């Protein structure tokens, strides 16, 4: 199950781009799931473990991928760590749910904003309270109680 902790979380890894750039393995990039994430989020095709062909930027190194893709790949390949997923746009929400389903253990992410998980039903545990929410209305209510006015986007 996907767990979301809203607000400050000292144990969360916040600089996901630098963390990714210094820890990713070539094997991550070559996996079919990673290729799908990279294609969907960045509109890029994996050419090798070190290069992707991006519609917007041309051929770039893997370290040039978006912060959202880097964060998703970290979450998928290091499920015991907690990453700040606020570097992810709403286009990453479905992938967070898919990553959580790929793993036998719960996945926990940290957010400082309300991410749009769409109109479909889902199961997300609010780690701050233990409450399980099943749709965006419930998620907004739960998150709104936990995020200060300056945090809500």
N, C-alpha and C positions, 0 to 999 in steps of 0.2 A: 504494500500500500504506500501511496505517496503521503508523506508527512510534511507539513509546512509550518515552520516557526516564523511568526511575524514579529519584526522589530529587531533590536540589537541582540546579537548572539556572539559573544566573544570567541567561541570555539569555531565559528564559521570561517571559511577561507573566502576573503573578500576580493583579492586581486586574482580573479580566476584566469585572466589572460596570461599574466606572468607565470602563474602556477602551471598552466597548461604548457606554455612554451618551454618550461624547464623540466617537465615530467612525462610528456606524452611519449608513447612508444609507436614505432612504425606500424606494428601489428594492429593498433587501434584503427588507423586510417584505412587499412586494407579490408576491414570487416564489412560485410554487406550492410549491417545496420548503420554503421558510421557513414558509409557512402550515401545511404538514403537520407540521413540527417543533413549531411553536407549539401546534397543536391536540393533538398526541400528548403532549407533555411537560407543558404547562401547562393543558391542557383549555380552551383559549381560542380564540376565533374572531377573526381579523383583521377589523376594521371599516374601518380606514384605515391609511395608513403611520405614523400617530401614536397609534392607539388599538386596543385589543383588548378583547373581552368575555370575561372570565374567569368560569367557573362559581363559583369561590370568592370572587372579589373584585369582581365586576361589571365595569363599564367602567373600564379603567385605561390610563395612557399606556404606550407601548411600553417606556419605561425602567423600568416596573414588572414586566416579565417576570422569570422566575426566572433565577438565575445559570447554571443548566444550559443554558437556551435561549440566553441571551446568549453563552455560551461556544461553543455549537455554531454559531451564526450567524457569530461571529467566525472560527472555524476554516474554515467553508465559504467565507467571502468574503475572507479574508486568509490563503490557504493557505501562504504563504511564512513567516509568523510562527509562533512557537511559543507556545501558550497553556497555562496550567495547567488541565488538565481535571479536577482534583480538586474543582472546584466543581460538577461534574456527578454526578448520581446514576447508579445502575446502569441506570435507564430511558433514559439517554442513550447507552449502549454501542452499541446497534444503529445509532444515527444516526452515531456516529463511523465505524463501518465503511462505512455508506452514503456519507458525505462523502468518505472515502478513495477509494471506487470512482468518485465523480463527477469526480475530478480526474486528469489525466494524470500529474502529479508526486506524489511521496510526500507524505503529511501527517504531521507530527510533533507530538505532544502530550506534555506533561509530567504525570506522575502521582505522587502521594505515597501512594497506596493501591492495593489490588488491586480493579479494577473487574470486575464480573461480566458477561462477554460471552456467557453462556448455554451451552447444551449443543451448539449447532451448531458445525461446524468453521469455522475462519477462518484467515486468514494475517495475523499481526501480527509486525512486526520489533521486537525489543527493541533500541532505539537504543544502549543502554549497551554491548552486546556484539555486536550484529549477528545474533544468533540469531533465526530465524523460528520462532514457535510456532504450533501449529495447533489447540489446544483449551485449555480452562480448566485442565486438569491441568498442561500444559506452561507455561502463563502463570503459574500460582501458583508453580511451582518456580523459574522464572526470576526473577520479581518478588521472591520470598522471599529470594533470595540478594542482592538489590540494596537492599532496604528494611531499615532497622533496625527493631528491635522496636517502637519508639515510632511508626513510620510505618505499620505494617500495621494495617488496619481490618478 
